[in-house]
Every structure is written in structure tokens, then in C-alpha cells.
């Protein structure tokens, strides 16, 4: 037996008992020959005391202990004594009323000097990732992983209560043009052919609906070979759900139930239901994003009608070409620094803008080179619609609708970050459904139509006639929905196409010819001809849910062994080179030129 109790279990009621603890040395303190050691396991910390009169052997051995040594201690539980009339009770830990007076000590494993201290936050993330097994010993990280378990269990429990069956789908599947870049796996048994790691189990779960399972879910590992961000990893986990004979209202109810349970067990809060809903168009018009953070204002204001005949030709000509003029008012931010202005200009250009027009209101004066072109009437409209006051900063967007939304949406978030508009709002949980997405979007570079969600998304029934007219394809709305929390997309889904002819038609609109349809999607088109039921589903990002529940800023903080921002696992040094013989068996040869030393 290694232990009789864990390190957060002993209380006053255990006084006088003998206990055995095991764990890591958290701290070592020498008080005039009496050694105090805090021993730590995953549950907490207990103070241990080594007194020579209790056990000279254990006391002598304790002098050689260092932090993170793995030890086993046996001793008597005692209530902490008063010293000089003052209580030594430590209210910072749950075991603070007692201490273990050690009579036996066994060192199970000695620890080398650590590369970093575990009791301090470390800004060098690469160092943390290289020694992730040490990083995970820190209480914050341990709590995050246990929260992840708790949330995952709560989700499983709610789905089980609703009659869903958990089914694993293949990890080695087929590469299909569904969105992001695939991770490819060469097949040794079929030379020259490749598997793909799944971006999502989309087609498999639809096949299960055809099979009659009716209610499926999976805590699914998914893979996308794409550029990384704080809330994105090359491999991630999603709660994958699909059901037959279901409406979008049924899905809203189910997902709200799941997310409410997740935040109840993780944060001990009750989430208000039903979640509010907003159309995609309204979200873009007001916030410049289909995953709006509504915890602060700074909404986008339409100004196209006011500047259609403006003397400022940049605005007027854009409107004449079908574009829009819009703006946000960063209240009280006229004190923006030159460096911050440059950052805002950089963000605007990255989003597709040619530049950034703005007005600073200081000392009763509108400071901007474009103000001289504005009429008094135009100025009055700006004051009325934007609520301009002393100390404000007005930022303009002037372009086609989509670009203008994106520019102002990004500027809005950057201004919020610069001004700390969300500080102190970590406990606010602003859930939102964004609905009525476009079915299709035109890619001007590729000169083709793409699916906004994926090619299996169902068009609204009332919009089906619009598919007959290519000029109307951009007006078709999908039965698609995203659930958003505090500016993060937690998940998305849709009702699916279940008719073979409609699915084939959708592929044709996306530029997939009949031959390619049969080669890449023949299985699903054939399956739909054998009585496929109406069905729909959703996929929730488990990593993001846990990240927000734990009040973290990056999903790397809630994943046990994440990749860094270059897609590398620094701990195991992957990805890495493989032996030539392995490549030869796969009929693969690397053409990458060797780097000169």
C-alpha cells in the first residue's frame, strides 16, 4: 500500500490517527533543525513535520530532500499548535488545520534540478511545451485537465439521457474536397494511394443515419492541416452529433441542454435559456463577424445613404460601385497612440482595405484630413448616428459589403482589446445562435462557388427554386446554425441533404463533375437512393468549450500535449524524419533539399 489518504484528505477529525501519504515534495523549509515539507499529489497539499525526537532517521533523511522528489511518509496526524500565542492554522489550504508528524520516510525517486519553477507562471511557452510533463504538474493545469474530464462526462451523460449512441468512425478515411487541407497517410498495401485523416466524421455519421441508427454521437478526434491560432490545433476534439427525423428547433434544444450542463458542472452557474438568435446578416451588419462578441458595444453604423453624393470622392465612388460606407465609434479613444494607429491600419489592410480613414475628436476639434470634404449635414448625421462626443475616435470602412464588415469587425475587436472593454467580464456568458447563413459564396480568385459550411448542407425549402438561376445562387440561405459564446464559435451544424438528386445537383453547382462525383462521393449518392431519412446534426468544439469554461485564452492550456504555433510537439520532437527504408516501402522519396550546415 502506497497511501492511506490522499494529500487533501486529512482534517481535525483525523487527529491522533496514523496516516501514510505519497506524492511530490512541494516545498522544503528548515526552522532551526525542524524540517517542514509540503507533500503534494493531484488532490492537494499536506504539511509534514520532521522532528528529531520523533524519528532521528526520518529527520536526518529529510535534510537531503529537494522539490519534486517523490516520497512516501508515515506519521501521526496532529492539530497544528499555537506558537507564541498565535495560531499556525493555514487557511490557504484545505488541510491547514493539521500537520503530519513524520516517523518514517521513504524516497521513491529523486528529482534533478527543474528547468523552471512550477510555482510561477512561465512566459516561455516553448520551454513549457518541451517539458510538458512538468508543466502539467502545476495546479492550474491539473485543474484544467480535470475540468475537461468533468465537462466531457457531463456531455456524454446528457446525450445518453437523450437516447444517443456513441459510435467510433474510422480515422483512416478518404480525401475529399470538403474544406481545409487534409493530412495524408500513404498506404503500403496500395502503393501510390493515400488515406486521409478525417477533418470531421461528416460522411460516416450521415451513413449511420441511412443505416437507421437515428441518434449518433462521438467524442471525435479530427485533423486539419491549416495555419494555427490560439484557438486552433492541427488535431482537435469535437463533440460530433447527428440525428434522424429532427428539426433545427430540436437541435437548438438539445445543444442548449448540453452546454448548460457543461457550464453547470464546470463553473457552477445556470445558463439562461433559450439562447437568443440572430441572423448571419444582422451579425455581420452590427458586429462585422458571424461569431460576434456582444459583451461590449461599439457596433457598426451604416452611413452609405449619407455619403452617396458626398464631396469626399472616395466614399461617393465606392457607393456608386455598389459598395458601402460604415463606421464604428471607439468611445473615449481619441488618446490613441501613433503605434496603436499603425496597428489599426495594419489590421484594416490585412482584412482587404486600401487604408484606414478616421476622425479624432479632441479639444472640440475634429482632427482628420477627410473632414474638410464633409458638409455640415454630413457632420450632423455622423454626430446623430454615432453619438460622437469629445474624446471619441471614429473609424471608417469603405468597400464592398463583405470586406467592409470584415475590416470593421476586426477593428472593433482590436479596439476592445486596446481599451480593455472586456476586462472583468470573464464571468459573463453570452450564448447566441447565429442562423440563416448563405448556402454558397463566390470565390473571385478561383472563379467558382464554394459551400459556406460544407456541400451536404440543406438549402431552405423556400429557396430551392433559386438554384435554377445561377445569378440567384448568392441569395440562397441554408438551414445552418452556429452556436457562439463571447465571440468564439463553439460549434456549427445544419440539416442535411438526404436526396441523391439534390446532393448531385449541389455538387454540380460547386464545380464537381459527374465523373468526380462518382469517384469521390459515389458511396453517399448511392446510399441516399436506398431510403435515407431526413437528418441533421452539429459538431461542438470540445477544446474551445473547455477553454472558455476554464477562463483560458488558448486551447493549448486545456489539451494535455498540444502542438505549438508551428504545429510541432517540442517534447517528442515531432514531426521528425523517418528512416529511408520506411519511405522505400511506401514508394515515397523526399525531394526536399538538404540544408547546409
QUIPEPE-V924169 format. One record per run of one state. SS is the DSSP state (H for helix, E for strand, - for the rest). FROM is the first residue (numbers start at 0). TO is the last residue. Records with the same first field share a line. If there is no record, write none. Layout:
SS = FROM-TO ; FROM-TO
//
This chain:
- = 0-10 ; 14-16 ; 31-32 ; 41-42 ; 50-54 ; 62-68 ; 79-80 ; 83-84 ; 87-96 ; 109-123 ; 130-130 ; 135-137 ; 161-163 ; 166-170 ; 173-182 ; 186-192 ; 197-200 ; 210-213 ; 223-227 ; 229-230 ; 232-233 ; 244-246 ; 267-274 ; 287-299 ; 302-302 ; 307-311 ; 320-322 ; 330-336 ; 350-356 ; 362-363 ; 367-369 ; 373-374 ; 386-391 ; 399-399 ; 419-429 ; 435-436 ; 438-438 ; 443-446 ; 451-455 ; 457-457 ; 459-459 ; 468-468 ; 475-475 ; 478-478 ; 485-486 ; 496-498 ; 509-512 ; 530-533 ; 549-553 ; 558-567 ; 569-572 ; 574-578 ; 585-596
H = 11-13 ; 55-61 ; 124-129 ; 131-134 ; 138-160 ; 201-209 ; 247-266 ; 279-286 ; 303-306 ; 312-319 ; 337-349 ; 370-372 ; 375-385 ; 400-418 ; 460-467 ; 469-474 ; 499-508 ; 513-529 ; 541-548 ; 554-557 ; 579-584
E = 17-30 ; 33-40 ; 43-49 ; 69-78 ; 81-82 ; 85-86 ; 97-108 ; 164-165 ; 171-172 ; 183-185 ; 193-196 ; 214-222 ; 228-228 ; 231-231 ; 234-243 ; 275-278 ; 300-301 ; 323-329 ; 357-361 ; 364-366 ; 392-398 ; 430-434 ; 437-437 ; 439-442 ; 447-450 ; 456-456 ; 458-458 ; 476-477 ; 479-484 ; 487-495 ; 534-540 ; 568-568 ; 573-573
//
